[in-house]
Amino acid sequence: MTLERMPVGVVVERRRLANPWQAQDWRVLAVLPGRPQVEPWTVVAEGEGWVRYFTGVVELELFAGETAAYKDNLESRQPSVYIVLRRGGGEPGVRLVEATVDPGEVDAHADSGDDLIEAVAMPAAVAGWMRDFVARHHVERAFYKRQRDRADPEALARGRRHPVGEDDDG
């Protein structure tokens, strides 16, 4: 299992909302390749009703067996890095969970209901790193469409031993 990692920093914005059901809205603004020397949850800018934070550093991971997903992401109209934030109690209200470049991996987080998932434009340094990884590890696999076995109505009819409503106990 070949694995490579790249650290990335994440910048988010919290906006105050005039909504009785939701007091604030979070948006991911940027992914910064490398390890910026900034403490997590440092305010980087603020204005009327909004604050931008450097949330911290997470690592993108690439696995040799997942290159088809990475290739699809790179060849898409808008290659993206997916950031997962999780709602939580206390300040600031969310925490940075993960960053990934595998769109399929995001589905697992989408089911929880507490995760905020955003696609952010992929920085050129991340795209170059991924292209190099895909070039070294990708193996094209022929598409194989699985065929279902055709049902045999005669066998299905013979398999029914009891009329509807009768038990096996006899």
Secondary structure, DSSP 8 states (H G I E B T S, - for coil): --EEEEEEEEEEEEEE---SS-SEEEEEEEEEES--S--TTEEEEEETTEEEEEEEEEEEEEEGGGHHHHHHHHHSSS-EEEEEEEE-SSSSSEEEEEEES-HHHHHHHHTTSSEEEEEEE--HHHHHHHHHHHHHH---------------HHHHHHH--S-TT--S--
